[in-house]
Amino acid sequence: MHYAVIDLETTGGSLKNTKITEIAIFLTDGEKIIDEYSTLLNPERTIPPFITRLTGINDEMVKNAPRFFEVAKEVLEFMGDAIFVAHNVGFDYNVLRHEYKSLGFDFRSTHLCTVRSSRYVIPGHSSYSLGKLTSALGIHLENRHRAKGDALATVQLFHHLMAKDPHNLTTFHQSDIQPKSLHPGLDISVIDELPKKTGVYKFYSSEHELIYIGKSRNIQNRVKQHLKNNSSKKAIRMREEIADIQFELLGSEAISLLRESTLIKKHQPRYNRALRKDKFPFGLYAFKDGNDYLHLHVDHVKRKKETPFTTFSGKKEAQRFLHHVFEKYELCQKLLGLYPTRGACFQYHTKQCYGACIGEESPDSYNERVNQLLEALHFELNNFFIIDRGRREGEISVILIERGTYRGYGFINKQYDDGSIESWKSAVTLTSEAKDDRMIIQRMLRMGKYKEVRKF
C-alpha cells in the first residue's frame, strides 16, 4: 500500500475562491520515501500580501510557473491509487478536489488525517498543529509554510504514527463516496452543497417517491454516511435508489426530531419502515412493591403496554439519568435498581440513603420525593416556550407548550421581536400533539438540549 503525503500553499480565502500556489507530494510505503513531486503554481490571480508574509511566495515567484491545468494530469499519474495523507486533510483534499472540479473532473480518493490520527495514537500533547507537534517529537521542520517543508515534516510524523499504531492507521482511512455506487440520476455535486447544519433531509427516487426521511445536526455528513453505507442489503438498495436529496434547515435538534416524526407519520416512507430502529428504545417505569415503596426501573418500550415517564436512546443514557436523580432527589439506589441487594444499599451505610431499602424511612416520605421527580418529567397544565437556535444568525426557534400540551413550533427574527407572548404565539405553526411529540419534548427538557425556557 502506498501513501501520497501532500501539502498545498494557496492564495487564502474561501474554498470556492482559493487557488493553489505550491504543491508538494511525497510517495511513501509507510516506512520510507519512494518518490517526490513539487512545483510552484501560477494561481492566475494576485497573491494577497498577508499570504506572502506567511509563505514567502510572491507574484514574481509564480509568474512563470505552470498553471494548475497544465500539471493536473501528471499530479494524478504521480499519485496513482495511493491514499491521500495530509495534516488537517480536509483542507488540502477539498482544495485539490475543487481545482479538479473546475476542470470538469471529479477527483476522489481514500484519505487520512495526521491531526486526527495523532490525537488517538499519541494523546496528551498540548497542541496538534504541525509546528508544535513535530517540535515536541523532535522532528525537524524546515521552511515552515512552504509546501515541500511542511509535507516532508508530515511524512516523518506519518512514519512515526505508522510505527506506533498496531493497525498501521487503517482505522483512520476515510473512504469517499464512489459515484459508480450511486443512482446515475443523482447529481453528486449536490452533496457537497448540502449544509453542515441541523435539520431534516429527504431522499427521493427517480419517480420522485419520498423513500426516506432523517434528521441530523450535520446534514451533509449524515447524508454522506448513507451514501457510503454498505452495512446491509437494505441500506445498499436504498442508496442505489436515491435520485434526489432535499433538506429543511431547522436549527434546533428538538424541532428537527419533531419535524422528522411528523413527516414519517404523514408520508410513511418505505425505507423508514424497512430500516426502522427505535431512536429511544428504553423507557422509565414505576411500580409499588408489597410495602408500598415506589420503585423506578428501565425496560424496553416494546415489552411494556403502559406509557413510559421518559425514554432513553440506550442503557448508558438511562444509567446516567438514574445516578443523577439518585443524588438530586436523595433516592435509594436499591429501589432504583442500581444496587441489587437483599439488605440495605451501600449508600445507607454512607448516610446518602435514608433507609427506604430496609423500611427505615416511611413509604409516604420516600414516595413524595419519587413523585416530585415524576412530576418534573411532565409539564401538565404548564404554559411555556422552549427557546433554541434558529435556522440562521439573528433568529431563534420556539416550541410552544400551552396547558401542558405541545402546540407547535416557529421561528422569530430577533430584529423585529417585540418580546410579547402574543407575537411569539403568532409565529408558531399550530399542530396536534402526538404521543411521540411528548416523548421527544420530555427528553429534550430532561437533557437540557435547549437554550432557555420562558414561562407565561
N, C-alpha and C positions, 0 to 999 in steps of 0.2 A: 504494500500500500504506500502510495506517495502523497505528500502534502505540499501545497503551494502556500508558503508563508508570505503574506502580502502587506505592503504599506503604501498608502496614497497620500500625496500632498495636493491640496485643492485651493481654489480661489475663495473658499468660505461661503457662507450664506446657506440658504435652504437647500434641501436635496434636489429640488427641481431646477435650481439656478446654478448650483456649484459646478465647476469644471475642474478636471484633473490637470495639475501642473507637473507632477512627477509620479512615476510608478516604479516600484521595486518588488521583485518576486524571487524568492529562494525556494528551489525544489529540494525536498529532504525526504529521507525514508524513515524519519523519526529519530535517527541517531546521528546522521552526518548529512552535510550538504552535497547534493548531486549536481546541481547546476544553478545558475543565477541569471537574472534579466533585469535591467533597469534603464530608464531613459527619462529625460525631461520631456514635457509635452507642451505644445503651444495651446493654451486654453481658448484662443481666439477672442479674448477679452482682456481688459486691463486687470492686473493683479492689484488688489487693494493694498495700501501702504501698511496696514497692520499685519497683513499676511506676509508681506516682505520682511517686516521686522521680526516676525516669528520664525519664518523658514529660511530667510536669506535669499529666496528665489524672487527675482525681479523680472520686469518685462523684457529687458535686454537679454537676459539669460535664455529666455524661451522663444525669442523672436524667430530663430531659425530651426527650432525644434520641430519634430513631426507633430501633426495634429492627431487626435485620438483615432479617427477613422483610418489613418494611414498605418497604425500599428495594431488595430483591433484584431485582425486575423492572426498575426504572429503571437499575440498575447494568448489567444485561445489555444493555438497549437502548442505553445510552450507549456501551458498549464495542463493540457490533456484532460484526463479524468481524475486529477489529483484533488484531494479535499482542500477546500479554501480555508486558510487559517489566518487570523488577524487578532490584534489586541483591540478589543471593542469591535468585534467583527461586523456588527450591524451597520456601522458607518461605512467601512470600506466595501463591504459586499453590496450594499444598496446603492452607493455612488457608482460602482462599476456596472451594476445592473442597469442603472439609469442611463449611463453613457451608451451601453449596447442597445437599450430600448430606443434611444434617439436615432439609432441606425437601423431600426426595424428588426432587431434580433433579441430574442427572449433568453437572456443569459441566466442559467440556474445551476447551482452546484451544492452538494453537501458541504456544510461549513462548520467551523469550530472556533469558539471564542476563548482566547487565553486569559481574559479577565475572569469570565465565569468559571472556567476550569481551575484557575489559580485559587479562587475563593474556597473551593472544596478540597483540592489536593494539598494546598499549603495554606491552611487557615491561620488567622491570628495576626496578619500584617495590618498595620495602621492605614496603609494606602495600597491600592492595587493599580495606580497609574503606572505606566511603563517606566518612567524615570525613577520613581521611588521604589518600585518593586525590584527592578533589576539592580539598583544600588544596594538594596537590602540583601540580595542574593549574591552579590559580588560579581555581577555580570557587567562588563564594560560597555557603555553606551556612548558611541562616538557619533558626532554630527546629529544631535538631537533635533527633531522636527525636520529632518531630511529623510526621504523615503528609504534610501538604502541603509542608513544608520539605524533607523527605527526597526526596519524589517530584520536586519541582522541580529539586533538585540532580542527581537521577538522569537527568532529561530532558536537562540540559546535558551531562552525561557521555555519555549516549547519542548526542546530536548530534555530540559530539567524536569518538566511536568510528566513527560512520557516515561522517564526513568522512575519517577516516584509513584505513578498511578498503576495499580495492579492490572487494570483493564486497558492500559495504553490509551486512555482518554476516549475509548469508543463510546462510553456512556454520554459523552458531551457532543457527539456528532448531531448536527441539526439538519434533518432532511428537508428539502424544499418541495413545494408542490410540483408534481410532474404533470404537465398538460395532457400527455397521452392517456392518463388515467381518468381524465375528466370528460364530461359531455362535450362534444365538439361545438355545441352552440353556446357554451359558456365563455364569455369574454374574460380571459384571465386578468386583463388589466383592471377590471372592475374590482378585483380582490384587493389590489394594492391601494385602491381609493377608498376602501371601507374605513370608517373611523375607529380609532383605538379608544372608544368611549363606551359609556354604559347605555344599554338599550336592548331591544329585541331585534332578531333577524329572522328572515323568512326565505325558505328555499322553494323555488317553483320548477316544475318540469317543463319540457318543451311545449306541452299543451297548455301551459300556464295554470296547471293544477298546483295548489299550495300543498306541498308534501311534507314540510317540517317547519316548526317554529321553535326558537330557542331564545334564551336571554344570556347576556354576559356583561361583565364590567369592562371587557375589551373585545368589542365585536369583531375586529379584524383578526386578532389572534385566535379567537374561538372558531371562526369560520375556517381559517387555515387548518386548524386541528381536524375539523370534519373532512376537509378535502385531502388530508393525508392519512385518514383513518383506515387501517387495514385489519382492525381487531375482530371483525365478524363479517359474515357474508351479507347480512342486512345492511351494515354500515357501508360496505363497498358498493352494494346495489344502490343505496340512496345517493352516495357520492357521484356515481356514474349517471344518475338521473337529473342532477342539478343543472338547469339550463339558465337560471336567472336567480339573482340574490337581491333582496330588498331589506331595508332596515328602518327602524324608528329610534331616534335618539330620545332618551328619557331622563338621563342624569342620575336619577335615584334608583338604587338597587331594589328597594321595596316596590316602587312603581313598576319597574321592569318585571318583577315577579308577578305582580297583579295583572299587568297587561298580557304577559305570556299566558297566564292561567285563563284569562278571559278569551284570548284568541284561540287557544287549544280547544276550549269547550265549544266555541262557536263554529270552528272550521273542522275540528277533529281530523287533522292531517294524518294520513295513514302511517307515516314513519314515526310520528309521536306515539301511535299505538304500538307499532312493531318494535320500537326501541324503548318502550315505556319503562322508566325506572323512577320510582317514587323519590322525589328530592328530599322528603322528610319522612323516612320510613318508621321512625321511632316516636312514641308518644309518652306523655307523663300521665299516669293514672293514680287514683287513690282508692283505698278500701279501709274499712274498720275491722280490727281484729276482735276476738271474743271479749276483750276487756275494754272495748270502745276507743282504743287509740287509733288515730288516723295514720296509715302507712302510705308512703308515696313510692311508686316503682315505675320503671321504664319497661315498655314492651313494644313489640312490633304492632304497628297500627292495624295491619291486616288481620291480626289474631283477635282483635277486640271489636265488640259491637258498639260500645259507647264512644263518645267523642272525647279525645284527649284534652287535657288542660292546655298543653302546648306540645310542639313537635320538635324533633331534632334531626339533623342530617346524618348523624351517626352516633355510635355508642360513646365515643370520646367526648363529643359535644354534650351529651346527656350527663356523663360523669362530671364534667367541669361544672355544669349547672347545679347538680346535686351538692357538690362540695361548696359551691358559692352560697346556696341557700342554707346549708348547714350552719355556716358562720353568720350569715346575715340575720336569720330568724331564730338562731340558737336551737336548732332541731337536733334530734338524736340520729346518729349515723346508722344505728341498728334499724330504726324504723324507716330510714331512707334506703335501706338495702345496701349500704356501703360497708357495713361491718357485720357480717354474719356471725352470730354467736347465740348461745342459749342463755347466757347470763348478761351481765352489764357490759355495755360497749366500752371500748378503750377510753373514749373521751369522758366517760363518767368518772374514771379514776383521775383524770387530769382536770376535773371540775369544769369541763366545757359542755357537759350534758347534765341536766337537772334530774335525771333518773327515770325518765319515761320508760326506758328499756327494762327496768326491773320493778315498775309500778310505784316508784317513789314519788314521782310527780303525777298529779291527777290528770285523767284524760281531758277534762274540761280546760285545764290550764295549758296543756301541751297542744290540744287541738285548736285552741284560739290562735296560736302562732302559725300553725299549718294553714288555717283558713285565711289568715292575713296574706300569706304567700299566694294562695289560690285566687283570692280576690284581686291581688295585684296583677295576676296574669290575664285578667279580664278587664273590660272597660265598659261595663254595664252602666247605662244612663249618663255616661260622661260625654262632654262636648269639648272637642279639641282638634287642633290641626297638628299633623306631623310635618315638620319643615325639613327639607333636604336640598341637595344640589339641584340646580336647574339643568337645562339642556345646553346652556351656553353661559358665558360670563354675563353678569348683570341680571340673572334670572334665578328665582327659587322655585322649587316644586312644593306643593302642599297636598296632603292626604286629609280628607275631611271625615271625622268621626262625630256623628250627631246622635245624641241619646243612645250611646253605646252601639251604634250601627255604622258600618262603613258606607259612606255615601258616594265616594268618587275621588278623583284627583284632578289637579290642574297646575298651571304654571303662571307665575306672576313676574312681570317686568319690574324690577326694583325702582327703576327711574320714575315710573308712573304709579307706584304703590302709595295709596293714602293711609294704609295700615288698618282700615276699618274691617270689621268682621264681615259686613255685607259685601264689600268689594272682593274679599277673599272667597266668599261663598260663590259669588257670580263667576269667578274664574274656574270653578270646579265643574267638570262634566259629570253629571249625576248618573248613577248606575244602581243596580240592585245588588245587595250583598249576597255572596255565595259562601258556602262553608269553607272552601279553600282560602277565600279572601281573609276571613277572620283568622285562620291559622297563620297566614303569611304576616299579617299585621302584628299579631301577638308575638311572633318570633322576632320580628324586626325591633319591636319595643323592648323585648327581653334582652336582646343582644346589643341594644344601643346603636343600631345602624341607621342613624338619622342625625340631623344637626341639633334640633330642639323641638320641644312640644309647646304649643301655645293653647292654653285653656281659655274657654269663653263661657 
